[in-house]
Amino acid sequence: KKDFERSVTEATRALKLLPYDATSRADLAELMANAGKTDEAIDWLLESIKRDPQGPEWYRGNLAWAYYLAGRYEQSFAELQKLNKPKPLLLAAVYIRLGRFGEARAILQSFRTNNPAYTLIDAARWPLHAPLRHAWLQDLRVAGLPEN
C-alpha cells in the first residue's frame, strides 16, 4: 500500500524471526529495495545466495532489480546475464542506463509483441519509492513503452 516505512519495519522484524531462511530473506529484500533501502536489499540478497547457492533463479532476479534501483547498472546487467530468462523490462531499463538504446528498444519491442496491451500505466502499478518509480518509468519511456 506504498507505506514504505512500515514495509521496512515489518521486513526487518520478519527477518529477525527467520534469520537463517534464505528464501524469506530474498523475498523480503525486494520490499526493502522498493522502499529505497537498496544497500540493505543487496546485502540480504547476497546473503541469501551465499546461504543457498543452488536456490531459485529469482534470487538473482531480485538482486539484479536491487542493483538497478541502487544505480549499479553494470552489476545489474551481470546478474541478468546469469538468468535463464532475463526480465525483459528490467533488461531494457538497464540497457537504457548503459547507453545501449538500440538493444533496449529491441528487447522492449519483443516484449510488446507478446504483451501488446502493457503500458507505462501497468508498470506504474508496481509499488516503488517515488524517486525510484520516476526513474524506472522514465527508463521504460525512453526504451519505447507507451504511456497508455
N, C-alpha and C positions, 0 to 999 in steps of 0.2 A: 504494500500500500504506500510505497515511497517514503516510509518513515525510516530513513537510513540510520539514524542514531539508534533507534530501537533494534533494527536489524543487527547492527554491530554488537550491541549489548547482548542480545539473545544468542547470536552466533558464538560469541566469546564464552558465554555461560554454558552453552551446549558442548563446546569443545572441552571444557573443564570436566564435564560428566563422562566424556568418551575420549580421553587424551590419546589413546593408542589406536583408535579406529581410523584407518586411512581413508575409508570411503566417506565417512561423515566429515572429516577434515577437508577433503577435496570438494565436497558438495557445499559446505559452509563457506569455503574460500570464495566461491563465486559471488555469494551475497556480500562478502567483505569487499571484493573488487568493485562490484556495482555501487557500493556505498562510498567509494573513493578511497578505501583503505587498501590500496594496491600493493604496497610493500608487505603488509601482513598477509594478504592473499597469496602472494608469490611465495612467501616463506611457508605458509601452510601447505601449498601445493607441492613444493619441493620436498617437504617432509612426508607428505602422502606418498609420493613417488619413491622416496627412499625406503619407507616402511613397506610398500607393496610394489616393487619394481615390475611385477607382471600384472599389475592391476589394469582395470579397464582403460581403453583409449581416451575416454572423456576426461580423465585426469589431465592428460596433456592438452586436450582441447581447452579446458578451463585455464590451464597455465598459459596457453597462447593468448587467451582472452585477457587475463590479468596483465601479461606483459604489454599487450596492445594498450590497455587502459592506462598503464604506467608510462606510456611513451617509449617503451623499449621495443621498437618495431623489428629490429634485426632478430632479437630473441624470440619475439612472437612468430616471425616467419620461420625460424629454425624449428620451433615446436610444431607449427602447422605442417611442415615437411615430414614430420615423423608420423603423422596420422595416415591411416589407410584412405580415409575420405575427409580431406580438409574442409573446414566450414567455409562455404563459398563467400558469404557476406563478410566474414572476418578477413578472409584472404584478400578480398577486393579492397577492403579498408586499409589493410597493411600495405598492399601494393601502392595505394594512393600515397601513403606516408613515406614509402620508399622511393617515390617519384617514378614508379613503373605504371604509368597511366594506361597504356595500351593493354597490358596484362590485366589490370583492374577492370577495365571495360569489357574485355573478353570473358573474364570469369563472371561478371555480372550479367552479361548477355546470355551466357549459358544458363545461369541460374534463372533468369527471367523466361527462358524458353520452357523450363519445367515448372515455373511458378509465375505465370503471366499476370496474375492479379496482385502480386506482392508489391507494395509501395513503401514509401517513407512513413506513411501513417502506420503501417504494420510494424516497421522497425522501431518506431517511436513508442510502441506499447511496452517494450522491454524496460523494466524499472532500473533506471540509472541516475546517479547523482547528476544534477543539472549540467555542470561544465563537461562532464564525460559524455552525457547524452548529446549535447550540442556538437561536440567534436565527432562523435560516432555518426550522427545523421549527416553532418557536413561531408565526411569522407564518403559515405554512401551516395550522397547527392553528386559529388564530383565524379564518382565512378559511373554514374548514369542511372541510379534508381530514381524513378519518377516520384513526384510529390504525392499524386493520388491517381 
